[in-house]
């Protein structure tokens, strides 16, 4: 049981790492979209 539980923890950590990567990518994409929208907005102001 103890030996098996270690692999479960590793699996969870791998999933968390994948989720973190996905989350970071999503945040980056969102920031890019926000920057593009701000650029358009600034052109209208000027």
C-alpha distance matrix in Angstrom:
0.0 3.8 5.5 5.2 6.2 9.0 10.4 10.7 12.6 14.7 15.5 16.7 18.7 20.3 21.3 22.7 24.6 26.0 27.0 28.6 30.6 31.7 32.8 34.7 36.4 37.4 38.8 40.8 42.2 43.2 44.9 46.8 48.0 49.0 50.9 52.7 53.7 55.0 57.0 58.7 59.3 60.9 63.2 64.5 65.1 67.1
3.8 0.0 3.8 5.4 5.2 6.8 9.4 10.2 11.0 13.1 14.8 15.7 17.1 19.1 20.5 21.5 23.1 25.0 26.1 27.2 29.3 30.8 31.6 33.2 35.2 36.4 37.5 39.4 41.1 42.1 43.5 45.5 46.9 47.8 49.5 51.5 52.6 53.6 55.7 57.5 58.1 59.5 61.9 63.3 63.8 65.6
5.5 3.8 0.0 3.8 5.6 5.6 7.4 9.5 10.6 11.6 13.4 15.2 16.2 17.6 19.5 20.9 22.0 23.7 25.3 26.5 28.1 29.7 31.0 32.4 34.1 35.6 36.9 38.4 40.1 41.4 42.8 44.5 46.1 47.2 48.8 50.6 52.0 53.1 54.9 56.8 57.6 58.9 61.2 62.8 63.3 65.0
5.2 5.4 3.8 0.0 3.8 5.4 5.6 6.8 9.1 10.3 11.0 12.9 14.7 15.8 17.1 18.9 20.4 21.7 23.1 24.7 26.3 27.6 29.0 30.7 32.2 33.5 35.0 36.7 38.1 39.3 41.0 42.7 44.0 45.3 47.0 48.7 49.9 51.2 53.1 54.8 55.6 57.1 59.3 60.8 61.5 63.3
6.2 5.2 5.6 3.8 0.0 3.8 5.4 5.1 6.4 8.8 9.9 10.7 12.5 14.4 15.5 16.6 18.5 20.1 21.1 22.5 24.5 25.8 26.8 28.6 30.4 31.5 32.7 34.7 36.2 37.2 38.8 40.7 42.0 43.0 44.8 46.7 47.7 48.9 50.9 52.7 53.3 54.8 57.2 58.5 59.1 61.0
9.0 6.8 5.6 5.4 3.8 0.0 3.8 5.4 5.2 6.4 8.7 10.0 10.7 12.5 14.4 15.4 16.6 18.6 20.0 21.0 22.7 24.5 25.5 26.9 28.8 30.3 31.4 33.0 34.8 36.0 37.3 39.1 40.7 41.7 43.3 45.2 46.5 47.5 49.4 51.3 52.0 53.3 55.7 57.3 57.7 59.5
10.4 9.4 7.4 5.6 5.4 3.8 0.0 3.8 5.4 4.9 6.1 8.6 9.7 10.4 12.3 14.1 15.1 16.5 18.3 19.7 21.0 22.5 24.1 25.5 27.0 28.5 30.0 31.5 33.0 34.4 35.9 37.5 39.0 40.4 41.9 43.5 45.0 46.2 47.9 49.7 50.7 52.1 54.2 55.8 56.5 58.2
10.7 10.2 9.5 6.8 5.1 5.4 3.8 0.0 3.8 5.4 5.0 6.2 8.6 9.8 10.6 12.3 14.2 15.4 16.4 18.2 20.0 21.1 22.3 24.2 25.8 26.8 28.4 30.2 31.6 32.7 34.4 36.1 37.4 38.6 40.4 42.1 43.2 44.6 46.5 48.1 48.9 50.5 52.7 54.1 54.8 56.7
12.6 11.0 10.6 9.1 6.4 5.2 5.4 3.8 0.0 3.8 5.4 5.1 6.2 8.6 9.9 10.5 12.2 14.3 15.2 16.2 18.3 19.9 20.6 22.2 24.3 25.4 26.5 28.4 30.1 31.1 32.5 34.5 35.9 36.8 38.5 40.5 41.6 42.7 44.6 46.5 47.1 48.5 50.9 52.4 52.9 54.7
14.7 13.1 11.6 10.3 8.8 6.4 4.9 5.4 3.8 0.0 3.8 5.4 5.0 6.2 8.7 9.8 10.4 12.4 14.1 15.1 16.5 18.4 19.7 20.9 22.6 24.2 25.5 26.9 28.6 30.0 31.3 33.0 34.7 35.9 37.3 39.1 40.6 41.7 43.3 45.3 46.2 47.4 49.7 51.3 51.9 53.6
15.5 14.8 13.4 11.0 9.9 8.7 6.1 5.0 5.4 3.8 0.0 3.8 5.4 5.1 6.3 8.6 9.8 10.6 12.3 14.2 15.4 16.6 18.2 19.9 21.2 22.6 24.3 25.8 27.1 28.5 30.2 31.7 33.1 34.5 36.2 37.7 39.1 40.5 42.2 43.8 44.8 46.3 48.4 50.0 50.8 52.5
16.7 15.7 15.2 12.9 10.7 10.0 8.6 6.2 5.1 5.4 3.8 0.0 3.8 5.4 5.1 6.2 8.6 9.8 10.4 12.1 14.2 15.2 16.1 18.1 19.9 20.8 22.2 24.2 25.6 26.5 28.2 30.1 31.3 32.4 34.3 36.0 37.1 38.4 40.3 42.0 42.7 44.3 46.6 47.9 48.6 50.5
18.7 17.1 16.2 14.7 12.5 10.7 9.7 8.6 6.2 5.0 5.4 3.8 0.0 3.8 5.4 5.0 6.1 8.6 9.7 10.3 12.2 14.1 14.9 16.2 18.2 19.7 20.7 22.3 24.2 25.3 26.6 28.4 30.1 31.1 32.6 34.5 35.8 36.9 38.7 40.6 41.4 42.7 45.0 46.6 47.1 48.8
20.3 19.1 17.6 15.8 14.4 12.5 10.4 9.8 8.6 6.2 5.1 5.4 3.8 0.0 3.8 5.4 5.0 6.2 8.6 9.8 10.6 12.4 14.1 15.3 16.6 18.3 19.9 21.1 22.7 24.3 25.7 27.1 28.8 30.2 31.6 33.2 34.7 36.0 37.6 39.4 40.5 41.8 43.9 45.6 46.4 48.0
21.3 20.5 19.5 17.1 15.5 14.4 12.3 10.6 9.9 8.7 6.3 5.1 5.4 3.8 0.0 3.8 5.4 5.0 6.1 8.5 9.8 10.5 12.1 14.1 15.3 16.3 18.2 19.9 21.0 22.3 24.2 25.7 26.9 28.3 30.1 31.6 32.8 34.3 36.1 37.6 38.6 40.2 42.3 43.7 44.6 46.4
22.7 21.5 20.9 18.9 16.6 15.4 14.1 12.3 10.5 9.8 8.6 6.2 5.0 5.4 3.8 0.0 3.8 5.4 5.0 6.0 8.5 9.7 10.2 12.0 14.0 15.0 16.1 18.1 19.7 20.6 22.2 24.1 25.5 26.4 28.2 30.1 31.2 32.3 34.3 36.1 36.7 38.2 40.5 42.0 42.6 44.4
24.6 23.1 22.0 20.4 18.5 16.6 15.1 14.2 12.2 10.4 9.8 8.6 6.1 5.0 5.4 3.8 0.0 3.8 5.4 5.0 6.2 8.6 9.7 10.5 12.3 14.1 15.2 16.5 18.3 19.8 21.0 22.6 24.4 25.5 26.9 28.7 30.2 31.3 32.9 34.9 35.8 37.0 39.2 41.0 41.6 43.2
26.0 25.0 23.7 21.7 20.1 18.6 16.5 15.4 14.3 12.4 10.6 9.8 8.6 6.2 5.0 5.4 3.8 0.0 3.8 5.4 5.1 6.2 8.6 9.9 10.6 12.3 14.3 15.4 16.6 18.3 20.0 21.2 22.7 24.3 25.8 27.2 28.7 30.2 31.7 33.4 34.6 36.0 38.0 39.6 40.6 42.2
27.0 26.1 25.3 23.1 21.1 20.0 18.3 16.4 15.2 14.1 12.3 10.4 9.7 8.6 6.1 5.0 5.4 3.8 0.0 3.8 5.4 5.0 6.0 8.5 9.8 10.4 12.2 14.1 15.2 16.3 18.2 19.9 21.0 22.3 24.2 25.7 26.8 28.3 30.1 31.7 32.6 34.2 36.3 37.7 38.6 40.4
28.6 27.2 26.5 24.7 22.5 21.0 19.7 18.2 16.2 15.1 14.2 12.1 10.3 9.8 8.5 6.0 5.0 5.4 3.8 0.0 3.8 5.4 5.0 6.1 8.5 9.7 10.4 12.2 14.1 15.1 16.3 18.3 19.9 20.8 22.3 24.3 25.6 26.6 28.4 30.4 31.1 32.4 34.7 36.3 36.9 38.6
30.6 29.3 28.1 26.3 24.5 22.7 21.0 20.0 18.3 16.5 15.4 14.2 12.2 10.6 9.8 8.5 6.2 5.1 5.4 3.8 0.0 3.8 5.4 5.1 6.1 8.6 9.9 10.6 12.3 14.2 15.3 16.5 18.5 19.9 21.0 22.7 24.4 25.6 27.0 28.9 30.1 31.3 33.3 35.2 36.0 37.4
31.7 30.8 29.7 27.6 25.8 24.5 22.5 21.1 19.9 18.4 16.6 15.2 14.1 12.4 10.5 9.7 8.6 6.2 5.0 5.4 3.8 0.0 3.8 5.5 5.1 6.2 8.7 9.9 10.6 12.2 14.2 15.3 16.6 18.3 20.0 21.2 22.6 24.3 25.8 27.3 28.5 30.1 32.0 33.5 34.6 36.3
32.8 31.6 31.0 29.0 26.8 25.5 24.1 22.3 20.6 19.7 18.2 16.1 14.9 14.1 12.1 10.2 9.7 8.6 6.0 5.0 5.4 3.8 0.0 3.8 5.4 5.0 6.2 8.6 9.9 10.4 12.2 14.2 15.3 16.3 18.3 20.0 21.0 22.3 24.3 25.9 26.6 28.2 30.5 31.8 32.6 34.5
34.7 33.2 32.4 30.7 28.6 26.9 25.5 24.2 22.2 20.9 19.9 18.1 16.2 15.3 14.1 12.0 10.5 9.9 8.5 6.1 5.1 5.5 3.8 0.0 3.8 5.4 5.1 6.2 8.6 9.8 10.5 12.3 14.3 15.2 16.4 18.4 19.9 20.8 22.5 24.5 25.4 26.6 28.8 30.5 31.2 32.7
36.4 35.2 34.1 32.2 30.4 28.8 27.0 25.8 24.3 22.6 21.2 19.9 18.2 16.6 15.3 14.0 12.3 10.6 9.8 8.5 6.1 5.1 5.4 3.8 0.0 3.8 5.5 5.1 6.2 8.6 9.9 10.6 12.4 14.2 15.3 16.6 18.5 19.9 21.1 22.9 24.3 25.6 27.4 29.2 30.3 31.7
37.4 36.4 35.6 33.5 31.5 30.3 28.5 26.8 25.4 24.2 22.6 20.8 19.7 18.3 16.3 15.0 14.1 12.3 10.4 9.7 8.6 6.2 5.0 5.4 3.8 0.0 3.8 5.4 5.1 6.1 8.6 9.8 10.6 12.2 14.2 15.4 16.5 18.2 20.0 21.3 22.4 24.2 26.1 27.5 28.6 30.4
38.8 37.5 36.9 35.0 32.7 31.4 30.0 28.4 26.5 25.5 24.3 22.2 20.7 19.9 18.2 16.1 15.2 14.3 12.2 10.4 9.9 8.7 6.2 5.1 5.5 3.8 0.0 3.8 5.4 5.0 6.1 8.6 9.9 10.4 12.2 14.2 15.2 16.2 18.2 20.0 20.7 22.1 24.4 25.9 26.5 28.3
40.8 39.4 38.4 36.7 34.7 33.0 31.5 30.2 28.4 26.9 25.8 24.2 22.3 21.1 19.9 18.1 16.5 15.4 14.1 12.2 10.6 9.9 8.6 6.2 5.1 5.4 3.8 0.0 3.8 5.4 5.1 6.2 8.7 9.8 10.5 12.4 14.3 15.2 16.5 18.6 19.8 20.8 22.8 24.7 25.5 26.9
42.2 41.1 40.1 38.1 36.2 34.8 33.0 31.6 30.1 28.6 27.1 25.6 24.2 22.7 21.0 19.7 18.3 16.6 15.2 14.1 12.3 10.6 9.9 8.6 6.2 5.1 5.4 3.8 0.0 3.8 5.4 5.1 6.3 8.6 9.9 10.6 12.4 14.2 15.4 16.8 18.4 19.9 21.5 23.2 24.5 26.0
43.2 42.1 41.4 39.3 37.2 36.0 34.4 32.7 31.1 30.0 28.5 26.5 25.3 24.3 22.3 20.6 19.8 18.3 16.3 15.1 14.2 12.2 10.4 9.8 8.6 6.1 5.0 5.4 3.8 0.0 3.8 5.4 5.1 6.2 8.6 9.9 10.6 12.2 14.2 15.5 16.3 18.2 20.2 21.4 22.5 24.4
44.9 43.5 42.8 41.0 38.8 37.3 35.9 34.4 32.5 31.3 30.2 28.2 26.6 25.7 24.2 22.2 21.0 20.0 18.2 16.3 15.3 14.2 12.2 10.5 9.9 8.6 6.1 5.1 5.4 3.8 0.0 3.8 5.4 5.0 6.1 8.6 9.8 10.3 12.2 14.3 15.0 16.1 18.4 20.1 20.7 22.3
46.8 45.5 44.5 42.7 40.7 39.1 37.5 36.1 34.5 33.0 31.7 30.1 28.4 27.1 25.7 24.1 22.6 21.2 19.9 18.3 16.5 15.3 14.2 12.3 10.6 9.8 8.6 6.2 5.1 5.4 3.8 0.0 3.8 5.4 5.1 6.2 8.6 9.8 10.6 12.5 14.2 15.2 16.8 18.9 20.0 21.2
48.0 46.9 46.1 44.0 42.0 40.7 39.0 37.4 35.9 34.7 33.1 31.3 30.1 28.8 26.9 25.5 24.4 22.7 21.0 19.9 18.5 16.6 15.3 14.3 12.4 10.6 9.9 8.7 6.3 5.1 5.4 3.8 0.0 3.8 5.4 5.1 6.2 8.6 9.9 10.8 12.2 14.2 15.7 17.0 18.5 20.3
49.0 47.8 47.2 45.3 43.0 41.7 40.4 38.6 36.8 35.9 34.5 32.4 31.1 30.2 28.3 26.4 25.5 24.3 22.3 20.8 19.9 18.3 16.3 15.2 14.2 12.2 10.4 9.8 8.6 6.2 5.0 5.4 3.8 0.0 3.8 5.5 5.1 6.1 8.6 10.0 10.3 12.1 14.4 15.5 16.3 18.3
50.9 49.5 48.8 47.0 44.8 43.3 41.9 40.4 38.5 37.3 36.2 34.3 32.6 31.6 30.1 28.2 26.9 25.8 24.2 22.3 21.0 20.0 18.3 16.4 15.3 14.2 12.2 10.5 9.9 8.6 6.1 5.1 5.4 3.8 0.0 3.8 5.4 5.0 6.1 8.7 9.7 10.3 12.4 14.4 15.1 16.4
52.7 51.5 50.6 48.7 46.7 45.2 43.5 42.1 40.5 39.1 37.7 36.0 34.5 33.2 31.6 30.1 28.7 27.2 25.7 24.3 22.7 21.2 20.0 18.4 16.6 15.4 14.2 12.4 10.6 9.9 8.6 6.2 5.1 5.5 3.8 0.0 3.8 5.4 5.1 6.4 8.6 9.9 10.9 12.9 14.5 15.7
53.7 52.6 52.0 49.9 47.7 46.5 45.0 43.2 41.6 40.6 39.1 37.1 35.8 34.7 32.8 31.2 30.2 28.7 26.8 25.6 24.4 22.6 21.0 19.9 18.5 16.5 15.2 14.3 12.4 10.6 9.8 8.6 6.2 5.1 5.4 3.8 0.0 3.8 5.4 5.2 6.1 8.6 10.1 11.0 12.5 14.5
55.0 53.6 53.1 51.2 48.9 47.5 46.2 44.6 42.7 41.7 40.5 38.4 36.9 36.0 34.3 32.3 31.3 30.2 28.3 26.6 25.6 24.3 22.3 20.8 19.9 18.2 16.2 15.2 14.2 12.2 10.3 9.8 8.6 6.1 5.0 5.4 3.8 0.0 3.8 5.4 4.9 6.0 8.6 9.9 10.4 12.2
57.0 55.7 54.9 53.1 50.9 49.4 47.9 46.5 44.6 43.3 42.2 40.3 38.7 37.6 36.1 34.3 32.9 31.7 30.1 28.4 27.0 25.8 24.3 22.5 21.1 20.0 18.2 16.5 15.4 14.2 12.2 10.6 9.9 8.6 6.1 5.1 5.4 3.8 0.0 3.8 5.4 5.2 6.4 8.9 10.0 10.8
58.7 57.5 56.8 54.8 52.7 51.3 49.7 48.1 46.5 45.3 43.8 42.0 40.6 39.4 37.6 36.1 34.9 33.4 31.7 30.4 28.9 27.3 25.9 24.5 22.9 21.3 20.0 18.6 16.8 15.5 14.3 12.5 10.8 10.0 8.7 6.4 5.2 5.4 3.8 0.0 3.8 5.5 5.3 6.6 9.0 10.3
59.3 58.1 57.6 55.6 53.3 52.0 50.7 48.9 47.1 46.2 44.8 42.7 41.4 40.5 38.6 36.7 35.8 34.6 32.6 31.1 30.1 28.5 26.6 25.4 24.3 22.4 20.7 19.8 18.4 16.3 15.0 14.2 12.2 10.3 9.7 8.6 6.1 4.9 5.4 3.8 0.0 3.8 5.5 5.3 6.5 8.9
60.9 59.5 58.9 57.1 54.8 53.3 52.1 50.5 48.5 47.4 46.3 44.3 42.7 41.8 40.2 38.2 37.0 36.0 34.2 32.4 31.3 30.1 28.2 26.6 25.6 24.2 22.1 20.8 19.9 18.2 16.1 15.2 14.2 12.1 10.3 9.9 8.6 6.0 5.2 5.5 3.8 0.0 3.8 5.4 5.0 6.3
63.2 61.9 61.2 59.3 57.2 55.7 54.2 52.7 50.9 49.7 48.4 46.6 45.0 43.9 42.3 40.5 39.2 38.0 36.3 34.7 33.3 32.0 30.5 28.8 27.4 26.1 24.4 22.8 21.5 20.2 18.4 16.8 15.7 14.4 12.4 10.9 10.1 8.6 6.4 5.3 5.5 3.8 0.0 3.8 5.5 5.3
64.5 63.3 62.8 60.8 58.5 57.3 55.8 54.1 52.4 51.3 50.0 47.9 46.6 45.6 43.7 42.0 41.0 39.6 37.7 36.3 35.2 33.5 31.8 30.5 29.2 27.5 25.9 24.7 23.2 21.4 20.1 18.9 17.0 15.5 14.4 12.9 11.0 9.9 8.9 6.6 5.3 5.4 3.8 0.0 3.8 5.5
65.1 63.8 63.3 61.5 59.1 57.7 56.5 54.8 52.9 51.9 50.8 48.6 47.1 46.4 44.6 42.6 41.6 40.6 38.6 36.9 36.0 34.6 32.6 31.2 30.3 28.6 26.5 25.5 24.5 22.5 20.7 20.0 18.5 16.3 15.1 14.5 12.5 10.4 10.0 9.0 6.5 5.0 5.5 3.8 0.0 3.8
67.1 65.6 65.0 63.3 61.0 59.5 58.2 56.7 54.7 53.6 52.5 50.5 48.8 48.0 46.4 44.4 43.2 42.2 40.4 38.6 37.4 36.3 34.5 32.7 31.7 30.4 28.3 26.9 26.0 24.4 22.3 21.2 20.3 18.3 16.4 15.7 14.5 12.2 10.8 10.3 8.9 6.3 5.3 5.5 3.8 0.0
